[in-house]
């Protein structure tokens, strides 16, 4: 199961307490739900991480980690999911977000769209609103869909394990 594999990479709670930099965040950072793989903390991590993955901004991982604390989402998984938008996928995802935003707002998209930094900086005043509306919408839709999918699949897995355990006893 992926849970056992992922557990290898999650930090030990004692090592976390020894890290003085984490002390700035207070005692809330040491809560078990933030580091253990439970059904709810994983589902919340998918909601949180996928939302921030779709938002075009610097320090997405930091935003994801800081939001994971009050909603009690798994921090390592929240941070890892942000990397769905990496330098290879970013142009495609953000172009889709931009097109989605123009559709939602009912505005005209830029006809001569070029995926270059120069063009984006030159047209930023015209494309920022559709880009962020589309990004927030896509992030929320993907995050909420993943949240409920994780809850559903996890529940199915637990039911299957119970049935297998019951069958092995008979």
Short mmCIF file of the C-alpha atoms (twelve columns), coordinates in Angstrom:
data_MODEL
# 
_entry.id   MODEL 
# 
loop_
_atom_site.group_PDB 
_atom_site.id 
_atom_site.type_symbol 
_atom_site.label_atom_id 
_atom_site.label_alt_id 
_atom_site.label_comp_id 
_atom_site.label_asym_id 
_atom_site.label_seq_id 
_atom_site.Cartn_x 
_atom_site.Cartn_y 
_atom_site.Cartn_z 
_atom_site.pdbx_PDB_model_num 
ATOM 1   C CA . UNK A 1   0.000   0.000   0.000   1 
ATOM 2   C CA . UNK A 2   1.259   3.533   -0.708  1 
ATOM 3   C CA . UNK A 3   0.760   4.495   2.944   1 
ATOM 4   C CA . UNK A 4   3.647   2.271   4.072   1 
ATOM 5   C CA . UNK A 5   5.910   3.615   1.345   1 
ATOM 6   C CA . UNK A 6   5.098   7.261   2.105   1 
ATOM 7   C CA . UNK A 7   5.649   6.747   5.859   1 
ATOM 8   C CA . UNK A 8   9.361   6.213   5.177   1 
ATOM 9   C CA . UNK A 9   9.722   9.843   4.121   1 
ATOM 10  C CA . UNK A 10  7.697   11.501  6.901   1 
ATOM 11  C CA . UNK A 11  9.922   13.007  9.591   1 
ATOM 12  C CA . UNK A 12  10.133  11.611  13.106  1 
ATOM 13  C CA . UNK A 13  8.209   13.712  15.681  1 
ATOM 14  C CA . UNK A 14  11.252  13.879  17.977  1 
ATOM 15  C CA . UNK A 15  13.416  15.305  15.181  1 
ATOM 16  C CA . UNK A 16  10.731  17.894  14.542  1 
ATOM 17  C CA . UNK A 17  10.769  19.022  18.164  1 
ATOM 18  C CA . UNK A 18  14.560  19.450  18.006  1 
ATOM 19  C CA . UNK A 19  14.331  21.759  14.978  1 
ATOM 20  C CA . UNK A 20  14.482  25.289  16.390  1 
ATOM 21  C CA . UNK A 21  13.196  26.887  13.180  1 
ATOM 22  C CA . UNK A 22  9.869   25.087  13.548  1 
ATOM 23  C CA . UNK A 23  9.508   26.524  17.051  1 
ATOM 24  C CA . UNK A 24  8.546   29.854  15.481  1 
ATOM 25  C CA . UNK A 25  5.251   28.281  14.394  1 
ATOM 26  C CA . UNK A 26  4.304   27.375  17.962  1 
ATOM 27  C CA . UNK A 27  3.230   24.060  19.438  1 
ATOM 28  C CA . UNK A 28  0.498   23.557  16.833  1 
ATOM 29  C CA . UNK A 29  3.097   22.303  14.356  1 
ATOM 30  C CA . UNK A 30  3.586   19.117  16.416  1 
ATOM 31  C CA . UNK A 31  -0.013  17.902  16.219  1 
ATOM 32  C CA . UNK A 32  -0.168  14.284  15.026  1 
ATOM 33  C CA . UNK A 33  -2.674  14.920  12.206  1 
ATOM 34  C CA . UNK A 34  -0.167  17.193  10.505  1 
ATOM 35  C CA . UNK A 35  2.376   14.386  10.108  1 
ATOM 36  C CA . UNK A 36  0.447   11.075  10.165  1 
ATOM 37  C CA . UNK A 37  -1.364  9.559   7.223   1 
ATOM 38  C CA . UNK A 38  -4.979  9.372   8.297   1 
ATOM 39  C CA . UNK A 39  -7.966  9.436   5.984   1 
ATOM 40  C CA . UNK A 40  -8.974  12.983  6.839   1 
ATOM 41  C CA . UNK A 41  -5.477  14.480  6.952   1 
ATOM 42  C CA . UNK A 42  -4.610  12.977  3.552   1 
ATOM 43  C CA . UNK A 43  -7.896  14.138  2.002   1 
ATOM 44  C CA . UNK A 44  -7.338  17.650  3.377   1 
ATOM 45  C CA . UNK A 45  -3.755  17.577  2.078   1 
ATOM 46  C CA . UNK A 46  -5.048  16.841  -1.421  1 
ATOM 47  C CA . UNK A 47  -7.556  19.669  -1.154  1 
ATOM 48  C CA . UNK A 48  -4.896  22.080  0.088   1 
ATOM 49  C CA . UNK A 49  -1.973  20.989  -2.087  1 
ATOM 50  C CA . UNK A 50  -3.941  20.841  -5.340  1 
ATOM 51  C CA . UNK A 51  -5.497  24.234  -4.709  1 
ATOM 52  C CA . UNK A 52  -2.096  25.894  -4.232  1 
ATOM 53  C CA . UNK A 53  -0.619  23.975  -7.184  1 
ATOM 54  C CA . UNK A 54  -2.993  25.795  -9.518  1 
ATOM 55  C CA . UNK A 55  -2.313  29.281  -8.137  1 
ATOM 56  C CA . UNK A 56  0.423   31.137  -10.076 1 
ATOM 57  C CA . UNK A 57  2.513   32.674  -7.330  1 
ATOM 58  C CA . UNK A 58  5.955   32.317  -5.802  1 
ATOM 59  C CA . UNK A 59  6.325   30.306  -2.589  1 
ATOM 60  C CA . UNK A 60  3.412   27.958  -3.278  1 
ATOM 61  C CA . UNK A 61  4.961   25.345  -0.972  1 
ATOM 62  C CA . UNK A 62  5.153   27.808  1.911   1 
ATOM 63  C CA . UNK A 63  1.523   28.854  1.407   1 
ATOM 64  C CA . UNK A 64  0.461   25.215  1.296   1 
ATOM 65  C CA . UNK A 65  2.368   24.389  4.492   1 
ATOM 66  C CA . UNK A 66  1.005   27.408  6.374   1 
ATOM 67  C CA . UNK A 67  -2.600  26.656  5.373   1 
ATOM 68  C CA . UNK A 68  -2.141  22.959  6.262   1 
ATOM 69  C CA . UNK A 69  -1.630  23.831  9.933   1 
ATOM 70  C CA . UNK A 70  -5.051  25.367  10.746  1 
ATOM 71  C CA . UNK A 71  -6.997  22.898  8.577   1 
ATOM 72  C CA . UNK A 72  -5.025  19.953  10.046  1 
ATOM 73  C CA . UNK A 73  -3.865  18.580  6.707   1 
ATOM 74  C CA . UNK A 74  -0.807  16.377  6.288   1 
ATOM 75  C CA . UNK A 75  2.034   18.878  5.768   1 
ATOM 76  C CA . UNK A 76  4.511   16.759  3.741   1 
ATOM 77  C CA . UNK A 77  1.791   15.621  1.343   1 
ATOM 78  C CA . UNK A 78  0.400   19.158  1.000   1 
ATOM 79  C CA . UNK A 79  3.846   20.412  0.017   1 
ATOM 80  C CA . UNK A 80  4.532   17.520  -2.359  1 
ATOM 81  C CA . UNK A 81  1.245   17.999  -4.221  1 
ATOM 82  C CA . UNK A 82  2.161   21.573  -5.071  1 
ATOM 83  C CA . UNK A 83  4.814   20.135  -7.390  1 
ATOM 84  C CA . UNK A 84  2.137   18.959  -9.815  1 
ATOM 85  C CA . UNK A 85  2.787   22.320  -11.417 1 
ATOM 86  C CA . UNK A 86  6.490   22.159  -12.077 1 
ATOM 87  C CA . UNK A 87  8.522   23.927  -14.768 1 
ATOM 88  C CA . UNK A 88  7.433   21.298  -17.324 1 
ATOM 89  C CA . UNK A 89  3.685   21.386  -16.622 1 
ATOM 90  C CA . UNK A 90  3.304   25.028  -15.618 1 
ATOM 91  C CA . UNK A 91  2.804   26.542  -19.096 1 
ATOM 92  C CA . UNK A 92  0.064   24.062  -19.972 1 
ATOM 93  C CA . UNK A 93  -1.740  24.339  -16.626 1 
ATOM 94  C CA . UNK A 94  -1.635  28.122  -16.502 1 
ATOM 95  C CA . UNK A 95  -2.713  28.444  -20.133 1 
ATOM 96  C CA . UNK A 96  -5.708  26.217  -19.331 1 
ATOM 97  C CA . UNK A 97  -6.412  28.333  -16.239 1 
ATOM 98  C CA . UNK A 98  -6.259  31.491  -18.324 1 
ATOM 99  C CA . UNK A 99  -8.674  30.077  -20.909 1 
ATOM 100 C CA . UNK A 100 -11.014 28.901  -18.133 1 
ATOM 101 C CA . UNK A 101 -10.900 32.364  -16.546 1 
ATOM 102 C CA . UNK A 102 -11.747 34.109  -19.815 1 
ATOM 103 C CA . UNK A 103 -14.656 31.712  -20.296 1 
ATOM 104 C CA . UNK A 104 -15.962 32.313  -16.747 1 
ATOM 105 C CA . UNK A 105 -15.622 36.090  -17.043 1 
ATOM 106 C CA . UNK A 106 -17.020 36.115  -20.563 1 
ATOM 107 C CA . UNK A 107 -14.103 38.205  -21.760 1 
ATOM 108 C CA . UNK A 108 -12.107 37.866  -24.944 1 
ATOM 109 C CA . UNK A 109 -8.915  35.952  -24.588 1 
ATOM 110 C CA . UNK A 110 -5.776  37.372  -26.105 1 
ATOM 111 C CA . UNK A 111 -5.810  36.170  -29.726 1 
ATOM 112 C CA . UNK A 112 -2.037  36.187  -30.132 1 
ATOM 113 C CA . UNK A 113 -1.185  34.303  -26.945 1 
ATOM 114 C CA . UNK A 114 2.533   33.538  -26.709 1 
ATOM 115 C CA . UNK A 115 4.044   31.419  -23.982 1 
ATOM 116 C CA . UNK A 116 6.990   33.679  -23.290 1 
ATOM 117 C CA . UNK A 117 7.954   35.662  -20.233 1 
ATOM 118 C CA . UNK A 118 8.272   38.861  -22.254 1 
ATOM 119 C CA . UNK A 119 4.769   38.574  -23.704 1 
ATOM 120 C CA . UNK A 120 3.237   37.743  -20.313 1 
ATOM 121 C CA . UNK A 121 4.922   40.770  -18.665 1 
ATOM 122 C CA . UNK A 122 3.764   43.019  -21.519 1 
ATOM 123 C CA . UNK A 123 0.138   41.814  -21.274 1 
ATOM 124 C CA . UNK A 124 -0.027  41.259  -17.506 1 
ATOM 125 C CA . UNK A 125 -2.549  44.025  -16.892 1 
ATOM 126 C CA . UNK A 126 -4.963  42.297  -19.306 1 
ATOM 127 C CA . UNK A 127 -4.413  38.655  -18.383 1 
ATOM 128 C CA . UNK A 128 -4.040  38.673  -14.584 1 
ATOM 129 C CA . UNK A 129 -7.756  38.640  -13.725 1 
ATOM 130 C CA . UNK A 130 -8.750  35.773  -16.057 1 
ATOM 131 C CA . UNK A 131 -5.618  33.864  -15.024 1 
ATOM 132 C CA . UNK A 132 -6.359  34.105  -11.307 1 
ATOM 133 C CA . UNK A 133 -10.107 33.491  -11.652 1 
ATOM 134 C CA . UNK A 134 -9.380  30.396  -13.741 1 
ATOM 135 C CA . UNK A 135 -6.613  29.279  -11.389 1 
ATOM 136 C CA . UNK A 136 -8.752  29.615  -8.266  1 
ATOM 137 C CA . UNK A 137 -11.652 27.836  -9.954  1 
ATOM 138 C CA . UNK A 138 -9.521  24.987  -11.295 1 
ATOM 139 C CA . UNK A 139 -7.720  24.662  -7.958  1 
ATOM 140 C CA . UNK A 140 -10.958 24.498  -5.983  1 
ATOM 141 C CA . UNK A 141 -12.619 22.049  -8.367  1 
ATOM 142 C CA . UNK A 142 -9.595  19.721  -8.481  1 
ATOM 143 C CA . UNK A 143 -8.994  20.007  -4.740  1 
ATOM 144 C CA . UNK A 144 -12.613 19.315  -3.778  1 
ATOM 145 C CA . UNK A 145 -12.869 16.436  -6.270  1 
ATOM 146 C CA . UNK A 146 -9.653  14.921  -4.900  1 
ATOM 147 C CA . UNK A 147 -10.860 15.409  -1.299  1 
ATOM 148 C CA . UNK A 148 -14.027 13.395  -1.868  1 
ATOM 149 C CA . UNK A 149 -12.256 10.846  -4.079  1 
ATOM 150 C CA . UNK A 150 -9.678  10.168  -1.339  1 
ATOM 151 C CA . UNK A 151 -12.398 9.761   1.295   1 
ATOM 152 C CA . UNK A 152 -14.311 7.391   -0.997  1 
ATOM 153 C CA . UNK A 153 -11.334 5.285   -2.116  1 
ATOM 154 C CA . UNK A 154 -9.942  5.074   1.423   1 
ATOM 155 C CA . UNK A 155 -13.317 3.894   2.699   1 
ATOM 156 C CA . UNK A 156 -13.540 1.263   -0.051  1 
ATOM 157 C CA . UNK A 157 -10.071 0.052   0.862   1 
ATOM 158 C CA . UNK A 158 -10.986 -0.255  4.548   1 
ATOM 159 C CA . UNK A 159 -14.189 -2.160  3.685   1 
ATOM 160 C CA . UNK A 160 -12.216 -4.511  1.445   1 
ATOM 161 C CA . UNK A 161 -9.673  -5.182  4.185   1 
ATOM 162 C CA . UNK A 162 -12.453 -5.887  6.698   1 
ATOM 163 C CA . UNK A 163 -14.083 -8.343  4.282   1 
ATOM 164 C CA . UNK A 164 -10.753 -10.073 3.653   1 
ATOM 165 C CA . UNK A 165 -10.083 -10.282 7.380   1 
ATOM 166 C CA . UNK A 166 -13.559 -11.692 8.000   1 
ATOM 167 C CA . UNK A 167 -13.153 -14.230 5.186   1 
ATOM 168 C CA . UNK A 168 -9.777  -15.396 6.510   1 
ATOM 169 C CA . UNK A 169 -11.271 -16.062 9.965   1 
ATOM 170 C CA . UNK A 170 -13.989 -18.307 8.560   1 
# 
